[in-house]
Amino acid sequence: AGGSVGGLIFVPFLDYVELEFGWRIAWIVTGSLALVIGIPLILLIVRSKPGDMGLKVDGGKSIVDQDSDAFQDPVGPKYVERWTYALRSRPIWQLSFGYFVCGITTSSIAFHYVRWAQSEDISRDTAALAFGLLSGINACAVIVVGLLSDRLQRKNLLGAVYLVRGVAFLALIFLPGSMGLWSFALIGGMSWLATV
């Protein structure tokens, strides 16, 4: 949800900065924001040692393991002896295809949404606002889908997310200019990063 909130705030803001002051100033503002906001947040929030997060080092014994002689299976349910065996399984190809579709659909819009809008005679700032709306809706949708994934079968939920994304792309393709732009922002926002 954090990436979507960033899109909600920074895409329209940086579009405004670029329109008013030029692309060089926009890059300076972007870098300055990363230094002033990003680095302190990383230093405050990100932890790199397992002990800092209340976890044990990989391979280390937990408190329960130290006091117990109970057998613990060291491998997971999808363990294979060689990684090449995994390539022969259906789930790995389904998962790979899902991530491929997710990557293509999200990156194509991330890179081309504003340019497509301009080709439809929609101003850049309107397209940036629409992308901000898409990101804001997605911030909520990611949380909702995450909560639902604990209660519903994930494969069915993933299918529903892709169905919504497909409807959004159909709206973008078949609805005229501005209507397609805003329809995609509203519908596509519900599925933008909900697959990740």
C-alpha positions as CSV (number, residue, x, y, z in Angstrom):
1,A,0.0,0.0,0.0
2,G,3.0,2.3,0.6
3,G,4.0,2.4,-3.1
4,S,0.4,3.2,-4.0
5,V,0.3,6.1,-1.5
6,G,3.5,7.4,-3.0
7,G,1.8,7.3,-6.5
8,L,-1.2,9.1,-5.0
9,I,1.0,11.9,-3.7
10,F,4.1,12.2,-5.8
11,V,2.9,11.6,-9.3
12,P,0.6,14.7,-9.3
13,F,3.0,16.7,-7.2
14,L,6.1,16.0,-9.4
15,D,4.0,16.6,-12.5
16,Y,3.2,20.1,-11.2
17,V,6.8,20.7,-10.3
18,E,7.9,19.7,-13.8
19,L,5.3,21.8,-15.5
20,E,6.1,24.9,-13.4
21,F,9.9,24.7,-13.1
22,G,11.1,22.1,-15.7
23,W,12.4,18.6,-15.6
24,R,15.8,19.4,-14.1
25,I,14.2,21.0,-11.0
26,A,11.8,18.0,-10.8
27,W,14.7,15.6,-10.7
28,I,16.4,17.8,-8.0
29,V,13.2,17.8,-6.0
30,T,12.9,14.0,-6.4
31,G,16.4,13.4,-5.2
32,S,16.1,15.9,-2.4
33,L,12.9,14.2,-1.2
34,A,14.6,10.8,-1.3
35,L,17.5,12.2,0.8
36,V,15.5,14.2,3.3
37,I,12.5,11.8,3.7
38,G,13.6,8.4,2.4
39,I,17.0,7.9,4.1
40,P,15.9,8.9,7.6
41,L,12.8,6.6,7.2
42,I,15.1,3.7,6.2
43,L,17.4,4.3,9.1
44,L,14.4,4.4,11.5
45,I,12.3,1.5,10.1
46,V,14.5,-1.0,8.2
47,R,16.2,-3.6,10.3
48,S,18.9,-5.8,8.8
49,K,19.7,-8.1,11.7
50,P,17.3,-10.9,12.6
51,G,17.8,-10.2,16.3
52,D,16.6,-6.6,15.8
53,M,13.2,-8.0,14.7
54,G,12.9,-10.6,17.3
55,L,13.9,-13.4,14.9
56,K,16.6,-16.0,15.0
57,V,19.5,-16.3,12.5
58,D,18.8,-18.7,9.6
59,G,19.7,-22.1,10.8
60,G,19.9,-21.1,14.5
61,K,17.9,-22.9,17.1
62,S,14.8,-21.2,18.5
63,I,14.1,-21.3,22.3
64,V,11.6,-24.1,21.7
65,D,14.1,-26.2,19.8
66,Q,16.8,-25.8,22.4
67,D,14.6,-27.3,25.2
68,S,13.0,-30.0,23.0
69,D,14.2,-33.1,21.3
70,A,11.1,-33.2,19.0
71,F,11.7,-34.0,15.4
72,Q,11.3,-31.0,13.1
73,D,11.1,-31.4,9.3
74,P,13.8,-29.0,7.9
75,V,12.0,-28.8,4.5
76,G,8.7,-27.2,3.4
77,P,5.8,-28.9,1.7
78,K,7.0,-28.0,-1.8
79,Y,10.6,-29.1,-1.3
80,V,12.4,-30.7,-4.2
81,E,15.9,-32.3,-4.3
82,R,17.0,-30.2,-7.4
83,W,15.6,-26.9,-8.6
84,T,15.3,-28.4,-12.1
85,Y,12.6,-30.7,-10.8
86,A,10.6,-27.6,-9.8
87,L,10.5,-26.6,-13.5
88,R,8.6,-29.8,-14.2
89,S,5.8,-28.9,-11.9
90,R,2.6,-27.2,-12.9
91,P,2.4,-24.7,-10.0
92,I,5.7,-23.1,-10.8
93,W,4.6,-22.4,-14.4
94,Q,1.2,-21.1,-13.2
95,L,3.0,-18.8,-10.7
96,S,5.5,-17.6,-13.3
97,F,2.7,-16.9,-15.8
98,G,0.8,-14.9,-13.2
99,Y,3.8,-12.8,-12.3
100,F,4.5,-12.3,-16.0
101,V,1.0,-11.0,-16.7
102,C,1.1,-8.8,-13.6
103,G,4.5,-7.3,-14.6
104,I,3.5,-6.6,-18.2
105,T,0.1,-5.0,-17.3
106,T,1.4,-2.9,-14.4
107,S,4.6,-1.7,-16.0
108,S,3.0,-0.9,-19.3
109,I,0.5,1.4,-17.6
110,A,3.2,2.9,-15.3
111,F,5.3,3.8,-18.3
112,H,2.7,4.7,-20.9
113,Y,-0.5,5.9,-19.1
114,V,0.3,9.6,-19.3
115,R,1.7,9.4,-22.8
116,W,-1.4,7.5,-23.9
117,A,-3.6,10.2,-22.3
118,Q,-1.7,12.9,-24.2
119,S,-2.2,11.0,-27.5
120,E,-6.0,11.2,-26.7
121,D,-5.7,15.0,-26.2
122,I,-5.9,14.8,-22.4
123,S,-3.5,17.1,-20.6
124,R,-0.6,15.7,-18.7
125,D,-1.8,17.1,-15.3
126,T,-5.2,15.5,-15.8
127,A,-3.5,12.1,-16.6
128,A,-1.2,12.5,-13.5
129,L,-4.3,13.2,-11.4
130,A,-6.0,10.1,-12.8
131,F,-2.9,8.0,-12.0
132,G,-2.9,9.5,-8.5
133,L,-6.5,8.4,-8.1
134,L,-5.6,4.9,-9.4
135,S,-2.9,4.8,-6.8
136,G,-5.1,6.0,-4.0
137,I,-7.8,3.4,-4.8
138,N,-5.1,0.8,-5.0
139,A,-3.8,1.6,-1.6
140,C,-7.1,0.6,-0.1
141,A,-7.6,-2.3,-2.5
142,V,-4.2,-3.9,-1.6
143,I,-5.2,-3.9,2.1
144,V,-8.7,-5.3,1.3
145,V,-7.3,-8.1,-0.9
146,G,-4.7,-8.9,1.7
147,L,-7.4,-9.3,4.4
148,L,-9.6,-11.3,2.0
149,S,-6.6,-13.6,1.2
150,D,-6.7,-14.9,4.8
151,R,-10.3,-15.9,4.4
152,L,-10.7,-17.0,0.8
153,Q,-8.8,-19.3,-1.5
154,R,-6.0,-17.2,-2.9
155,K,-6.2,-18.7,-6.4
156,N,-9.8,-17.7,-6.7
157,L,-9.1,-14.2,-5.3
158,L,-6.2,-13.8,-7.7
159,G,-8.5,-14.8,-10.6
160,A,-11.0,-12.2,-9.5
161,V,-8.2,-9.5,-9.3
162,Y,-7.1,-10.4,-12.9
163,L,-10.8,-10.3,-14.0
164,V,-11.1,-6.8,-12.7
165,R,-7.8,-5.8,-14.3
166,G,-9.1,-7.2,-17.6
167,V,-12.3,-5.2,-17.4
168,A,-10.2,-2.1,-16.7
169,F,-8.1,-2.7,-19.8
170,L,-11.2,-3.2,-21.9
171,A,-12.5,0.1,-20.6
172,L,-9.2,1.8,-21.5
173,I,-9.2,0.3,-25.0
174,F,-12.9,0.7,-25.9
175,L,-14.1,3.8,-24.1
176,P,-13.3,7.2,-25.7
177,G,-10.4,9.3,-24.3
178,S,-11.3,10.9,-21.0
179,M,-13.9,8.3,-20.2
180,G,-11.4,5.5,-20.7
181,L,-8.8,7.3,-18.6
182,W,-11.0,7.8,-15.6
183,S,-12.7,4.4,-15.9
184,F,-9.3,2.7,-15.9
185,A,-8.3,4.8,-12.9
186,L,-11.4,3.7,-11.0
187,I,-11.5,0.1,-12.1
188,G,-7.8,-0.6,-12.5
189,G,-7.0,0.9,-9.1
190,M,-8.9,-2.0,-7.6
191,S,-6.4,-4.5,-9.0
192,W,-3.2,-2.5,-9.7
193,L,-0.8,-4.1,-7.2
194,A,-3.2,-6.4,-5.5
195,T,-1.6,-9.4,-7.2
196,V,1.7,-8.9,-5.5
